[in-house]
Every structure is written in C-alpha cells, then in structure tokens.
Amino acid sequence: MLRTSPSSVSAAAAGMANSDRVVLALGGAGTVGSGVVKALLDKGFKVAVISRDSSRLEKLRAFVSPNTKDNLTTIVGNVGSEEGAEQAKQALLKAVGKVTDVVSSLGFSWWQGGPPHTQTLKDLHWVIETLLFSTFVSWKAFFPLVRDDSNCTYTFITGGAGEKLLMPGTGFLTVGAASTLAFCQVLRDEYPEVACKLNQVKINTGVATPERMAPGYLNHLDLGEGVATLVERRNTSHSVFTLNCPADLKTILLERNL
C-alpha cells in the first residue's frame, strides 16, 4: 500500500532542513540501529539514542563519524517499561528539546533456544517482552511527539522471522516476531489518517557489520543509508518496504521511495 500525493512531496521538500530535525533512534546501539544512526548523522540530522547499557552507548559514540559526534545525544534509560519510557522521554526532551522523527529497531539479533516443549513460560515472556512489549511501550510514549505533524516520521524496522523463518529451535523467535509484525499492521489500519509518515521496513534476511558478513546478508551501513534516505524524504506513509536481499535496498527502499 503506497500513499504518496504531490502535496505531501512538496510539503516535505518545503519542510525542515535535516539540521533542524531530531531523530530518536530506539535500539540505536544495536547492529541495525548503529548503521542507521551513523547514516542519519552523516546526512546532517541530530540523533538521540536511549539504551540501558552505557557501555554500548560509548561504543556507538566511538563508531560514528568523528565530525558528527556533537550531533549525537545518548541517554541511559529503559524503554521496555511504561515508567522507564516516561522517564526516558522527559530526559530526552530536556536534552534535545523536540523530536521530529522516530526510528524503532528494538529486539535482538537471533534466538534459537530449542523447541517449545523444552522452554519455560519465562523464556516466552522474555522473547515477547523484548520484541513486542518494548516496541509497544516506546511507541505509546514517543508517538504523541510526532503524530500530528506531516513533517514528522515514525519508522519501524522489523524482522521477517514471523512469517519467513521457522527452523528447529526458533519457535519462540517466530512467535515474538509475528507479534511485532501484527502490531505494525494494527497501527497502519488503526491510524489510517494520521499526519505523521508511518512506515515499516521489514527485513527477511540477516544484517551484520562488515567484518561479520555472510552471503545474502545486508551490511548494516548500507541498510542505515537506505533507512536514513526514507526518513529524509518523508514522501510515503503507511507503506511496508520488504527487503529479501542486498539488491532490494536499492530497488525497494530507494527507487520505490523516490
């Protein structure tokens, strides 16, 4: 479903410069998120990242381009609980003043913990909490900051494991990933007329740093470039961009989004 109108394109073109935009990158210290953060900073955006782990934030600060570090704000906080997300939001607004865009890439890289009958309810709770609950709680906290402005964007980055990947030992990952996919679909259908550009990038393959690449995987730097371009252009809404292989980055995320 692709909704682009001439008025939305011209409004985007006439909107804020990248240097006036502040992107909250949820999950920005992870493999996918760090590539997105670097690309956004390189395009001149200001970026804020919230993480529970201060050492991961330090690692991210060392990873981004040295000349862009001043535009990166890092906050130690927990967006996995309602109280934590609210505290993180207040700290965020105090630090950066406003948020114009949100990119949500929450989750974990891989889980193959065994078939369901060998797992505990606690294991399932952890998977659902990490993939679905944190996505929901952070959306509830931060979506109000951008929802009513057509110059703003909210982009979900999800895995395709919920429908594409099921192998022995990945059952709970599939359940968690499917929950997140369903949540993103619910938001598109529940908020059809929202002003904010609401999009989803669905990745049906692995994502890795350059030193850990495998055949068919997406380089997190290339993925970051594609997502940053989607955020920058602001000319689609309620769209799903599905990436099955590296070639899709260009044809799906860039060309379809022109």
MARKOL-29546 format. One record per residue: residue number from 0; residue in three letters; chain; x, y, z of N, C-alpha, C in turn. Coordinates in steps of 0.2 Angstrom, whole numbers, plus 2048, in hexadecimal, padded with zeros to 3 digits. Atoms other than C-alpha are relative to their C-alpha. Layout:
REM MARKOL-29546
(pt NUM; ALA; A; (X; Y; Z); (X; Y; Z); (X; Y; Z))
...
This chain:
REM MARKOL-29546
(pt 0; MET; A; (804; 7FA; 800); (800; 800; 800); (804; 806; 800))
(pt 1; LEU; A; (7FB; 7FA; 801); (809; 810; 7FA); (7FB; 806; 7FF))
(pt 2; ARG; A; (804; 7FA; 800); (801; 821; 7FE); (805; 806; 7FF))
(pt 3; THR; A; (7FC; 7FB; 801); (80A; 82F; 7F6); (7FC; 806; 7FC))
(pt 4; SER; A; (804; 7FB; 803); (802; 840; 7F1); (805; 805; 7FE))
(pt 5; PRO; A; (7FC; 7FA; 802); (80A; 84F; 7E8); (801; 805; 806))
(pt 6; SER; A; (800; 7FB; 7FA); (805; 85A; 7F7); (805; 7FD; 805))
(pt 7; SER; A; (7FB; 803; 7FB); (80F; 84E; 803); (807; 801; 7FE))
(pt 8; VAL; A; (7F9; 800; 803); (81E; 84E; 7F8); (802; 807; 801))
(pt 9; SER; A; (7FE; 7F9; 800); (81E; 861; 7F6); (801; 803; 808))
(pt 10; ALA; A; (7FF; 7FE; 7F9); (81B; 863; 809); (806; 7FE; 803))
(pt 11; ALA; A; (7F9; 802; 7FD); (82A; 858; 80D); (806; 804; 7FD))
(pt 12; ALA; A; (7FA; 7FD; 803); (835; 861; 801); (800; 807; 803))
(pt 13; ALA; A; (800; 7F9; 7FD); (82F; 872; 809); (801; 800; 807))
(pt 14; GLY; A; (800; 801; 7F9); (831; 86B; 81A); (807; 801; 803))
(pt 15; MET; A; (7FA; 7FE; 7FC); (83F; 86B; 827); (806; 7FD; 7FD))
(pt 16; ALA; A; (7FA; 803; 802); (851; 869; 822); (802; 7FA; 805))
(pt 17; ASN; A; (7FE; 806; 7FC); (85A; 859; 829); (803; 803; 806))
(pt 18; SER; A; (7FC; 7FE; 7FA); (864; 864; 835); (7FB; 802; 805))
(pt 19; ASP; A; (805; 7FE; 7FB); (853; 86A; 83D); (7FC; 7FA; 803))
(pt 20; ARG; A; (804; 806; 7FE); (84D; 858; 83F); (804; 7FC; 805))
(pt 21; VAL; A; (7FD; 804; 7FA); (850; 84D; 84F); (7FD; 7F9; 7FF))
(pt 22; VAL; A; (803; 807; 801); (84E; 83A; 84C); (802; 7FC; 806))
(pt 23; LEU; A; (800; 804; 7FA); (84B; 82F; 85B); (801; 7F9; 7FD))
(pt 24; ALA; A; (7FF; 807; 803); (853; 81E; 856); (800; 7FB; 806))
(pt 25; LEU; A; (801; 805; 7FA); (84C; 811; 862); (803; 7F9; 7FD))
(pt 26; GLY; A; (7FC; 806; 802); (858; 802; 862); (806; 802; 7FC))
(pt 27; GLY; A; (7FA; 7FD; 804); (865; 80E; 85A); (807; 7FD; 802))
(pt 28; ALA; A; (7FA; 803; 7FE); (873; 805; 864); (801; 7F9; 7FD))
(pt 29; GLY; A; (7FF; 807; 803); (870; 7F4; 85B); (803; 800; 7F9))
(pt 30; THR; A; (7FD; 801; 806); (876; 7ED; 84B); (7FD; 804; 7FA))
(pt 31; VAL; A; (804; 7FC; 805); (868; 7F4; 840); (800; 807; 802))
(pt 32; GLY; A; (801; 7F9; 7FE); (866; 804; 84A); (806; 804; 7FF))
(pt 33; SER; A; (7FA; 7FC; 800); (878; 809; 84A); (802; 802; 7F9))
(pt 34; GLY; A; (7FF; 7FE; 807); (879; 809; 837); (7FB; 805; 7FE))
(pt 35; VAL; A; (805; 7FB; 801); (869; 813; 837); (802; 807; 803))
(pt 36; VAL; A; (7FE; 7F9; 7FD); (870; 820; 843); (806; 803; 7FD))
(pt 37; LYS; A; (7FB; 7FD; 804); (880; 822; 83A); (7FE; 803; 7F9))
(pt 38; ALA; A; (803; 7FD; 807); (877; 825; 829); (7FC; 806; 802))
(pt 39; LEU; A; (804; 7FA; 7FF); (86B; 831; 831); (805; 806; 802))
(pt 40; LEU; A; (7FB; 7FB; 7FE); (87A; 83B; 839); (804; 802; 7FA))
(pt 41; ASP; A; (7FD; 7FE; 806); (883; 83B; 829); (7FC; 804; 7FB))
(pt 42; LYS; A; (804; 7FB; 804); (874; 843; 820); (7FE; 806; 804))
(pt 43; GLY; A; (801; 7F9; 7FD); (874; 851; 82D); (7FB; 800; 805))
(pt 44; PHE; A; (805; 800; 7FA); (866; 84B; 839); (803; 801; 807))
(pt 45; LYS; A; (7FF; 801; 7F9); (867; 84D; 84B); (7FD; 7F9; 802))
(pt 46; VAL; A; (802; 806; 7FE); (865; 83C; 853); (800; 7FF; 808))
(pt 47; ALA; A; (800; 802; 7F9); (860; 836; 865); (7FF; 7F8; 800))
(pt 48; VAL; A; (800; 807; 7FF); (863; 824; 86B); (7FF; 7FF; 807))
(pt 49; ILE; A; (801; 802; 7F9); (85C; 81C; 87B); (802; 7F9; 801))
(pt 50; SER; A; (7FE; 807; 7FF); (864; 80C; 882); (801; 7FF; 807))
(pt 51; ARG; A; (7FF; 802; 7F9); (864; 803; 892); (808; 7FF; 802))
(pt 52; ASP; A; (7F9; 802; 7FF); (877; 7FF; 890); (804; 806; 7FE))
(pt 53; SER; A; (7FC; 7FB; 801); (882; 80E; 891); (806; 7FF; 7FC))
(pt 54; SER; A; (7FA; 802; 804); (891; 804; 88A); (7FE; 800; 7F8))
(pt 55; ARG; A; (802; 801; 807); (887; 801; 87A); (7FF; 807; 7FD))
(pt 56; LEU; A; (800; 7F9; 803); (884; 814; 878); (807; 803; 7FF))
(pt 57; GLU; A; (7FA; 7FE; 801); (896; 817; 87A); (803; 7FD; 7FA))
(pt 58; LYS; A; (7FE; 803; 806); (89A; 80B; 86D); (7FD; 803; 7F9))
(pt 59; LEU; A; (804; 7FD; 806); (88D; 813; 861); (804; 807; 7FF))
(pt 60; ARG; A; (7FD; 7FA; 800); (895; 824; 865); (807; 7FF; 7FC))
(pt 61; ALA; A; (7FA; 801; 804); (8A6; 81D; 85F); (7FF; 7FE; 7F9))
(pt 62; PHE; A; (801; 803; 806); (89E; 815; 850); (7FE; 805; 7FB))
(pt 63; VAL; A; (803; 7FB; 805); (896; 824; 848); (806; 805; 7FD))
(pt 64; SER; A; (7FB; 7FC; 803); (8A0; 830; 83D); (802; 806; 805))
(pt 65; PRO; A; (7FD; 7FC; 7FB); (8AB; 83B; 848); (7FD; 807; 800))
(pt 66; ASN; A; (803; 7F9; 800); (8A4; 84C; 841); (7F9; 800; 801))
(pt 67; THR; A; (807; 800; 7FE); (892; 847; 845); (7FE; 7FF; 807))
(pt 68; LYS; A; (801; 802; 7F9); (894; 843; 857); (7FC; 805; 804))
(pt 69; ASP; A; (803; 7FB; 7FC); (88E; 853; 85D); (7F8; 800; 7FF))
(pt 70; ASN; A; (807; 800; 801); (87D; 850; 855); (7FD; 7F9; 803))
(pt 71; LEU; A; (803; 806; 7FD); (87B; 83F; 85E); (7FF; 801; 808))
(pt 72; THR; A; (802; 800; 7F9); (872; 83F; 86F); (7FF; 7F9; 803))
(pt 73; THR; A; (801; 807; 7FD); (873; 82F; 87A); (7FD; 801; 807))
(pt 74; ILE; A; (804; 800; 7FA); (867; 82C; 888); (800; 7F9; 803))
(pt 75; VAL; A; (801; 807; 7FD); (868; 81D; 894); (7F9; 800; 803))
(pt 76; GLY; A; (807; 801; 7FE); (856; 817; 897); (7FD; 7FA; 7FD))
(pt 77; ASN; A; (803; 806; 802); (84A; 809; 895); (7F9; 801; 7FD))
(pt 78; VAL; A; (807; 7FF; 803); (83C; 80A; 888); (7FC; 7FA; 800))
(pt 79; GLY; A; (804; 807; 800); (836; 7F8; 88C); (7FB; 800; 805))
(pt 80; SER; A; (805; 7FF; 7FB); (82B; 7FE; 89A); (7FD; 807; 7FF))
(pt 81; GLU; A; (803; 7F9; 800); (81E; 80C; 89B); (803; 805; 804))
(pt 82; GLU; A; (7FD; 7FB; 7FC); (826; 815; 8A9); (807; 802; 7FD))
(pt 83; GLY; A; (7FA; 7FF; 803); (837; 813; 8A1); (800; 804; 7FA))
(pt 84; ALA; A; (801; 7FD; 807); (831; 819; 890); (7FE; 808; 802))
(pt 85; GLU; A; (802; 7FA; 7FE); (829; 828; 899); (806; 804; 802))
(pt 86; GLN; A; (7FA; 7FC; 7FE); (839; 82D; 8A2); (805; 801; 7FB))
(pt 87; ALA; A; (7FC; 7FF; 806); (843; 82A; 892); (7FE; 806; 7FC))
(pt 88; LYS; A; (803; 7FA; 804); (837; 836; 889); (802; 807; 803))
(pt 89; GLN; A; (7FF; 7F9; 7FC); (839; 844; 896); (808; 802; 7FF))
(pt 90; ALA; A; (7F9; 7FF; 800); (84C; 842; 896); (802; 802; 7F8))
(pt 91; LEU; A; (7FF; 7FF; 807); (84C; 842; 883); (7FE; 807; 7FE))
(pt 92; LEU; A; (803; 7F9; 802); (841; 852; 881); (804; 805; 804))
(pt 93; LYS; A; (7FC; 7FC; 7FC); (84C; 85A; 88E); (807; 801; 7FC))
(pt 94; ALA; A; (7F9; 800; 803); (85C; 856; 884); (7FF; 803; 7F9))
(pt 95; VAL; A; (800; 7FE; 807); (856; 859; 872); (7FA; 805; 7FE))
(pt 96; GLY; A; (805; 7FB; 801); (846; 864; 874); (7FA; 7FD; 7FC))
(pt 97; LYS; A; (805; 803; 805); (83C; 85B; 866); (802; 7FA; 7FD))
(pt 98; VAL; A; (7FE; 806; 804); (83B; 84B; 85C); (7FB; 801; 7FA))
(pt 99; THR; A; (804; 800; 806); (836; 84C; 84A); (7FF; 7F9; 7FC))
(pt 100; ASP; A; (800; 807; 803); (839; 83A; 845); (802; 7FB; 805))
(pt 101; VAL; A; (7FF; 806; 7FC); (839; 829; 84D); (802; 7FA; 7FB))
(pt 102; VAL; A; (7FE; 807; 804); (842; 819; 846); (800; 7FB; 806))
(pt 103; SER; A; (800; 805; 7FB); (83E; 80A; 850); (802; 7F9; 7FE))
(pt 104; SER; A; (7FD; 807; 802); (849; 7FA; 84E); (802; 7FC; 807))
(pt 105; LEU; A; (7FF; 803; 7FA); (847; 7F2; 85F); (7FF; 7F8; 7FF))
(pt 106; GLY; A; (800; 808; 800); (84A; 7DF; 862); (807; 7FD; 801))
(pt 107; PHE; A; (7FA; 804; 800); (858; 7D3; 861); (802; 7FD; 7FA))
(pt 108; SER; A; (7FD; 802; 806); (863; 7CC; 854); (7FE; 7F9; 7FE))
(pt 109; TRP; A; (802; 807; 801); (85F; 7B9; 855); (7FE; 7FC; 806))
(pt 110; TRP; A; (802; 805; 7FA); (857; 7AC; 860); (7FE; 7F9; 7FD))
(pt 111; GLN; A; (802; 807; 802); (857; 79A; 85E); (801; 7FB; 806))
(pt 112; GLY; A; (7FF; 802; 7F9); (854; 794; 86F); (7FD; 7F9; 801))
(pt 113; GLY; A; (802; 807; 800); (84C; 783; 86B); (7F8; 800; 7FF))
(pt 114; PRO; A; (807; 801; 802); (83B; 77C; 867); (7FB; 802; 806))
(pt 115; PRO; A; (804; 7FD; 7FB); (82C; 783; 871); (7FF; 7FB; 806))
(pt 116; HIS; A; (801; 804; 7FA); (82A; 774; 87C); (806; 800; 805))
(pt 117; THR; A; (7FA; 800; 7FC); (83B; 776; 883); (801; 807; 804))
(pt 118; GLN; A; (7FF; 7F9; 7FD); (838; 789; 888); (7FB; 801; 805))
(pt 119; THR; A; (804; 7FE; 7FA); (830; 791; 897); (7FC; 806; 7FE))
(pt 120; LEU; A; (804; 7FA; 801); (823; 79E; 898); (804; 807; 800))
(pt 121; LYS; A; (7FC; 7FA; 800); (830; 7AA; 89D); (804; 802; 7FA))
(pt 122; ASP; A; (7FC; 7FF; 806); (83A; 7A7; 88D); (7FB; 804; 7FB))
(pt 123; LEU; A; (805; 7FD; 805); (82A; 7AC; 883); (7FF; 807; 802))
(pt 124; HIS; A; (801; 7F9; 7FD); (827; 7BB; 88E); (806; 804; 7FD))
(pt 125; TRP; A; (7FA; 7FC; 802); (839; 7C1; 88A); (800; 802; 7F9))
(pt 126; VAL; A; (800; 7FF; 808); (837; 7BF; 877); (7FB; 805; 7FF))
(pt 127; ILE; A; (806; 7FB; 801); (826; 7C8; 877); (802; 807; 803))
(pt 128; GLU; A; (7FF; 7FA; 7FD); (82C; 7D5; 883); (805; 804; 7FB))
(pt 129; THR; A; (7FA; 7FC; 804); (83C; 7D9; 878); (7FD; 802; 7FA))
(pt 130; LEU; A; (802; 7FE; 807); (833; 7D9; 867); (7FA; 804; 800))
(pt 131; LEU; A; (807; 7FD; 801); (821; 7DE; 86A); (7FF; 806; 806))
(pt 132; PHE; A; (802; 7FC; 7FB); (81F; 7E6; 87B); (804; 807; 800))
(pt 133; SER; A; (7FC; 7FA; 800); (82E; 7F2; 879); (7FE; 805; 7FA))
(pt 134; THR; A; (802; 7FC; 806); (828; 7F7; 867); (7FA; 804; 802))
(pt 135; PHE; A; (806; 7FD; 7FF); (817; 7FB; 86E); (801; 805; 805))
(pt 136; VAL; A; (7FF; 7FB; 7FB); (81C; 804; 87E); (804; 806; 7FD))
(pt 137; SER; A; (7FD; 7FA; 802); (828; 80F; 875); (7FC; 804; 7FB))
(pt 138; TRP; A; (804; 7FC; 805); (81C; 813; 867); (7FB; 804; 804))
(pt 139; LYS; A; (805; 7FC; 7FC); (80F; 818; 874); (803; 806; 803))
(pt 140; ALA; A; (7FD; 7FB; 7FD); (81B; 823; 87C); (802; 806; 7FB))
(pt 141; PHE; A; (7FD; 7FC; 804); (823; 82B; 86D); (7FC; 802; 7FA))
(pt 142; PHE; A; (804; 7FE; 806); (816; 82B; 85F); (7FC; 807; 801))
(pt 143; PRO; A; (804; 7F9; 7FF); (80C; 83A; 867); (805; 806; 7FE))
(pt 144; LEU; A; (7FB; 7FB; 801); (81C; 844; 864); (800; 802; 7F8))
(pt 145; VAL; A; (800; 7FF; 807); (81A; 842; 851); (7FA; 7FF; 7FC))
(pt 146; ARG; A; (806; 803; 803); (809; 83C; 84D); (7FC; 805; 7FC))
(pt 147; ASP; A; (805; 7FB; 803); (800; 84D; 848); (804; 804; 7FB))
(pt 148; ASP; A; (7FC; 7FC; 804); (80E; 854; 83D); (802; 7FC; 7F9))
(pt 149; SER; A; (7FE; 804; 806); (810; 84F; 82A); (807; 801; 7FE))
(pt 150; ASN; A; (7F9; 800; 801); (822; 854; 82B); (804; 7FB; 804))
(pt 151; CYS; A; (7FD; 805; 7FC); (825; 846; 837); (7FF; 7F9; 7FE))
(pt 152; THR; A; (801; 807; 802); (828; 834; 835); (801; 7FB; 806))
(pt 153; TYR; A; (7FF; 805; 7FB); (827; 824; 83F); (801; 7F9; 7FC))
(pt 154; THR; A; (7FE; 806; 804); (830; 815; 837); (802; 7FA; 805))
(pt 155; PHE; A; (7FE; 806; 7FC); (830; 803; 83E); (804; 7FC; 7FC))
(pt 156; ILE; A; (7FB; 805; 803); (83E; 7F7; 839); (7FE; 7F9; 803))
(pt 157; THR; A; (802; 807; 7FE); (838; 7E5; 83B); (803; 7FB; 7FD))
(pt 158; GLY; A; (7FE; 806; 804); (83E; 7D4; 837); (7FA; 7FC; 7FD))
(pt 159; GLY; A; (805; 804; 803); (835; 7C8; 82C); (7FF; 7F9; 803))
(pt 160; ALA; A; (800; 807; 7FD); (837; 7B9; 837); (7F9; 7FE; 802))
(pt 161; GLY; A; (807; 802; 7FE); (825; 7BA; 83C); (7FC; 7FC; 7FA))
(pt 162; GLU; A; (803; 804; 805); (820; 7B3; 82B); (804; 7FD; 7FB))
(pt 163; LYS; A; (7FB; 803; 805); (830; 7AE; 821); (804; 7FB; 803))
(pt 164; LEU; A; (7FB; 804; 7FE); (83A; 7A5; 82D); (7FE; 7FC; 806))
(pt 165; LEU; A; (801; 804; 7FB); (837; 796; 837); (804; 7FA; 7FF))
(pt 166; MET; A; (7FB; 806; 800); (844; 789; 83B); (800; 7FD; 807))
(pt 167; PRO; A; (800; 803; 7F9); (846; 77D; 84A); (804; 805; 805))
(pt 168; GLY; A; (7FD; 7FC; 7FA); (849; 787; 85A); (7FE; 808; 7FF))
(pt 169; THR; A; (801; 7F9; 801); (843; 798; 853); (7F8; 802; 801))
(pt 170; GLY; A; (808; 7FF; 7FF); (830; 796; 858); (7FE; 806; 803))
(pt 171; PHE; A; (802; 7FA; 7FC); (830; 7A3; 865); (802; 807; 7FD))
(pt 172; LEU; A; (7FE; 7FB; 804); (83A; 7AF; 85A); (7FA; 802; 7FB))
(pt 173; THR; A; (805; 7FF; 805); (82C; 7AD; 84D); (7FA; 803; 803))
(pt 174; VAL; A; (806; 7FD; 7FD); (81E; 7B0; 859); (801; 807; 802))
(pt 175; GLY; A; (7FF; 7F9; 7FE); (826; 7C0; 85F); (801; 805; 7FA))
(pt 176; ALA; A; (800; 7FC; 806); (82A; 7C6; 84E); (7FA; 801; 7FC))
(pt 177; ALA; A; (807; 800; 803); (819; 7C2; 847); (7FC; 805; 804))
(pt 178; SER; A; (803; 7FB; 7FC); (812; 7CC; 856); (801; 807; 7FE))
(pt 179; THR; A; (7FE; 7FA; 802); (81C; 7DB; 851); (7FD; 802; 7F9))
(pt 180; LEU; A; (802; 7FE; 806); (817; 7DA; 83F); (7F8; 801; 800))
(pt 181; ALA; A; (807; 7FF; 7FF); (805; 7D9; 844); (7FE; 807; 803))
(pt 182; PHE; A; (800; 7FA; 7FD); (807; 7E8; 84F); (801; 806; 7FB))
(pt 183; CYS; A; (7FF; 7FB; 805); (80E; 7F2; 841); (7FA; 801; 7FB))
(pt 184; GLN; A; (806; 800; 804); (7FF; 7ED; 836); (7FA; 803; 803))
(pt 185; VAL; A; (805; 7FD; 7FC); (7F3; 7F2; 844); (800; 807; 7FF))
(pt 186; LEU; A; (800; 7F9; 800); (7FA; 803; 844); (7FF; 803; 7FA))
(pt 187; ARG; A; (802; 7FD; 806); (7F9; 806; 832); (7F9; 800; 7FF))
(pt 188; ASP; A; (807; 800; 801); (7E7; 801; 832); (7FC; 804; 805))
(pt 189; GLU; A; (803; 7FC; 7FB); (7E2; 809; 842); (801; 808; 7FF))
(pt 190; TYR; A; (7FE; 7F9; 801); (7EA; 81A; 83D); (801; 801; 7F9))
(pt 191; PRO; A; (7FF; 7FF; 807); (7E6; 81B; 82B); (801; 808; 7FE))
(pt 192; GLU; A; (800; 7F9; 802); (7E5; 82E; 82B); (805; 805; 804))
(pt 193; VAL; A; (7FC; 7FC; 7FB); (7F3; 833; 837); (805; 804; 7FB))
(pt 194; ALA; A; (7FC; 7FB; 804); (7FE; 842; 830); (807; 7FD; 800))
(pt 195; CYS; A; (7F9; 803; 800); (80F; 83A; 835); (800; 7FB; 7FB))
(pt 196; LYS; A; (7FE; 806; 805); (817; 82F; 828); (802; 7FA; 804))
(pt 197; LEU; A; (7FF; 806; 7FC); (815; 81E; 82F); (802; 7FA; 7FB))
(pt 198; ASN; A; (7FE; 806; 805); (81F; 810; 826); (804; 7FB; 804))
(pt 199; GLN; A; (7FD; 806; 7FD); (827; 7FF; 829); (805; 7FE; 7FB))
(pt 200; VAL; A; (7FB; 803; 804); (837; 7F8; 822); (800; 7F8; 803))
(pt 201; LYS; A; (800; 807; 7FE); (836; 7E5; 823); (805; 7FC; 7FD))
(pt 202; ILE; A; (7FA; 803; 802); (846; 7DB; 822); (7FF; 7F8; 800))
(pt 203; ASN; A; (801; 807; 800); (845; 7C9; 81C); (807; 7FC; 7FF))
(pt 204; THR; A; (7FA; 803; 801); (857; 7C5; 81D); (805; 803; 806))
(pt 205; GLY; A; (7FC; 7FD; 7FB); (866; 7C8; 829); (803; 807; 7FF))
(pt 206; VAL; A; (7FD; 7FA; 800); (86E; 7D8; 82D); (806; 800; 804))
(pt 207; ALA; A; (7FA; 801; 7FC); (880; 7D9; 832); (805; 806; 7FF))
(pt 208; THR; A; (7FB; 7FB; 801); (88F; 7E5; 834); (805; 7FD; 7FB))
(pt 209; PRO; A; (7FC; 803; 805); (89C; 7E4; 826); (804; 7FA; 801))
(pt 210; GLU; A; (7FB; 806; 7FF); (8A8; 7D8; 82F); (7FC; 7FA; 802))
(pt 211; ARG; A; (804; 806; 7FE); (899; 7CC; 833); (7FB; 7FE; 7FA))
(pt 212; MET; A; (805; 801; 805); (891; 7CB; 822); (800; 7F9; 7FE))
(pt 213; ALA; A; (801; 807; 802); (88A; 7BB; 81B); (7FC; 801; 7F9))
(pt 214; PRO; A; (803; 7FF; 807); (883; 7B8; 809); (7F9; 801; 801))
(pt 215; GLY; A; (807; 7FD; 7FF); (872; 7C1; 807); (7FF; 804; 805))
(pt 216; TYR; A; (801; 7FB; 7FB); (874; 7CB; 816); (800; 807; 7FE))
(pt 217; LEU; A; (800; 7F9; 802); (871; 7DE; 816); (806; 803; 805))
(pt 218; ASN; A; (7FB; 7FC; 7FC); (880; 7E9; 81C); (7FC; 805; 803))
(pt 219; HIS; A; (804; 7FC; 7FC); (879; 7F3; 82A); (802; 807; 7FE))
(pt 220; LEU; A; (7FE; 7F9; 802); (882; 803; 823); (7FB; 801; 7F9))
(pt 221; ASP; A; (805; 7FF; 806); (878; 800; 812); (7F9; 801; 802))
(pt 222; LEU; A; (807; 800; 7FE); (868; 7FD; 81B); (7FF; 807; 803))
(pt 223; GLY; A; (800; 7F9; 7FC); (86B; 80D; 826); (7FF; 805; 7FB))
(pt 224; GLU; A; (801; 7FB; 805); (86D; 817; 816); (7F9; 800; 7FD))
(pt 225; GLY; A; (806; 801; 803); (85D; 810; 80F); (7FA; 803; 805))
(pt 226; VAL; A; (805; 7FD; 7FB); (853; 814; 81F); (800; 807; 801))
(pt 227; ALA; A; (800; 7F9; 7FF); (85A; 825; 821); (7FE; 804; 7FA))
(pt 228; THR; A; (803; 7FD; 806); (855; 829; 80F); (7F8; 800; 800))
(pt 229; LEU; A; (808; 801; 7FF); (843; 823; 813); (7FE; 806; 805))
(pt 230; VAL; A; (802; 7FB; 7FB); (843; 82E; 822); (801; 807; 7FD))
(pt 231; GLU; A; (7FF; 7F9; 802); (84A; 83D; 819); (7FB; 802; 7FB))
(pt 232; ARG; A; (805; 7FE; 806); (83E; 83D; 80A); (7F9; 801; 802))
(pt 233; ARG; A; (807; 7FF; 7FD); (82E; 83B; 814); (7FA; 800; 7FB))
(pt 234; ASN; A; (805; 7FF; 806); (824; 838; 804); (7FB; 7FA; 800))
(pt 235; THR; A; (805; 806; 800); (81B; 827; 808); (7FD; 800; 808))
(pt 236; SER; A; (802; 801; 7F9); (810; 822; 817); (7FC; 7F9; 7FF))
(pt 237; HIS; A; (803; 806; 800); (808; 812; 81C); (802; 7FB; 7FB))
(pt 238; SER; A; (7FD; 805; 805); (814; 808; 811); (804; 7FB; 804))
(pt 239; VAL; A; (7FC; 805; 7FE); (81D; 7F8; 814); (806; 7FF; 7FB))
(pt 240; PHE; A; (7FB; 802; 805); (82E; 7F6; 80C); (804; 7FA; 802))
(pt 241; THR; A; (7FE; 807; 7FE); (833; 7E4; 80C); (807; 7FF; 7FC))
(pt 242; LEU; A; (7F9; 801; 802); (846; 7E0; 80A); (802; 7F8; 800))
(pt 243; ASN; A; (7FE; 807; 800); (84A; 7CE; 805); (808; 7FF; 7FF))
(pt 244; CYS; A; (7F9; 801; 802); (85C; 7D1; 7FF); (803; 807; 7FF))
(pt 245; PRO; A; (7FD; 7F9; 801); (869; 7DF; 7FD); (7FE; 804; 7FA))
(pt 246; ALA; A; (802; 7FC; 805); (863; 7E3; 7EC); (7F9; 804; 801))
(pt 247; ASP; A; (806; 7FC; 7FF); (852; 7E8; 7F3); (801; 807; 803))
(pt 248; LEU; A; (7FF; 7FA; 7FC); (85A; 7F6; 7FD); (7FF; 806; 7FA))
(pt 249; LYS; A; (801; 7FB; 806); (85B; 800; 7EC); (7FA; 800; 7FD))
(pt 250; THR; A; (806; 800; 804); (84C; 7FA; 7E3); (7FA; 801; 804))
(pt 251; ILE; A; (806; 800; 7FC); (840; 7F9; 7F2); (800; 807; 804))
(pt 252; LEU; A; (7FF; 7FB; 7FB); (846; 806; 7FE); (801; 807; 7FD))
(pt 253; LEU; A; (7FE; 7F9; 803); (84D; 814; 7F3); (7FC; 801; 7FA))
(pt 254; GLU; A; (803; 7FF; 806); (845; 812; 7E2); (7F8; 801; 801))
(pt 255; ARG; A; (808; 800; 7FF); (833; 80E; 7E8); (7FE; 806; 804))
(pt 256; ASN; A; (801; 7FA; 7FC); (835; 81D; 7F4); (802; 806; 7FD))
(pt 257; LEU; A; (7FE; 7F9; 803); (83A; 82A; 7E7); (7FA; 805; 800))
